[in-house]
Amino acid sequence: MALNEKPTSFDIAALAGVSQPTVSRALRGDPTVSAATRLRIEAIARQLNYKVDKNASNLRRGSTNTIALLFFEDPTPDDSLINPFFLAMLGSITRTCASRGYDLLISFQHLSNDWHVDYEDSRKADGIILLGYGDYEEYRARLDQLAAQNTHFVRWGSVRPNQAADATVGCDNVRGGRDAGDHLIAQGCRRIAFLGEASSHYPEFEDRYRGLAEAMRDAGLAVDPALQVDAITTEASGHDAAVALMARGSAFDAIFAASDLIAIGAMRALAEAGLRVPEDVKIIGFDDLPAATLAHPPLTTVAQDYRRAGEFLVDTLLARIRGETTETAILPPRLVVRASSGIRIHGD
């Protein structure tokens, strides 16, 4: 090799005593190459100051080495229209993509757009991560089409029957609902309201309500339908739902809100009505957003592990891109107890 010539994979192959395809596989981390051979090849590459041409490599492999992350619009009090929980998950997804050698393409999608049509086939990305969906009944038809197109995708959400379950990463929402119910019951609560639309249109909320109902029934408590009020994930909706709950005239001593934002809105409505949290009404949210610690009093909540969620989403998608069989990942929630569900802590 001449001094001014750029080293090639063939030069590395000659020095390492292997074939050029073996060099290519080793430098992209292919597990079919033994660790000893890979380390020898990587050492020679460093000595020659060899740089992999990612574009050429991707063209040969028919891949973009890019993952697309599609956010879907959610009603929010600002102009972002992105659920704050998904923003918390973004950092984990970005870090995991980088550590796996993939670029991340982020796109915001209106639910009315035809985002499900040939996204992967356009060669923008090797696969898609889906975050958010609005009304699940409208969303699932598009998931079915993605699956029919053999698109590599994974979504965050509730695991439902007759759905591409192996393309789902989600929280154990039923377990989270049970944990919230068990905690409130242990605090002496007997009339627990639920704020959140508990229907097939919002399956994660439905599962959280189901977990609460199971905890109440196991404790010998009645589940009163009058104490369930529909709400979506905004403070305004939580406020309105709490106002509607109080207007029904049914006694309640606790609220389990389907999200932190709903809970924070409900706390404002309770304060306006002269009710104290937690002395008159105990309250629990879901998600553990940063805003939960800033609420007054600080909000007890069911935390979802957004760090592990991001890792599972990326790794599940990459496995599907490689043609591997994947399983549904259901992550355990964690109850974070703060002052809103019990005796006030000094300083809260």
Secondary structure, 3 states (H helix, E strand, C coil): CCCCCCCCHHHHHHHHCCCHHHHHHHHCCCCCCCHHHHHHHHHHHHHCCCCCCHHHHHHHHCCCCEEEEEEECCCCCCCCCCCHHHHHHHHHHHHHHHHCCCEEEEEEECCCCCCCCCCCCCCCCCEEEEECCCCHHHHHHHHHHHHHCCCCEEEECCCCCCCCHHHEEEECHHHHHHHHHHHHHHCCCCCEEEECCCCCCCHHHHHHHHHHHHHHHHCCCCCCHHHEECCCCCHHHHHHHHHHHHHCCCCCCEEEECCHHHHHHHHHHHHHCCCCCCCCCEEEEEECCHHHHHCCCCCEEEECCHHHHHHHHHHHHHHHHCCCCCCCEEECCEEECCHHHCCCCCCC
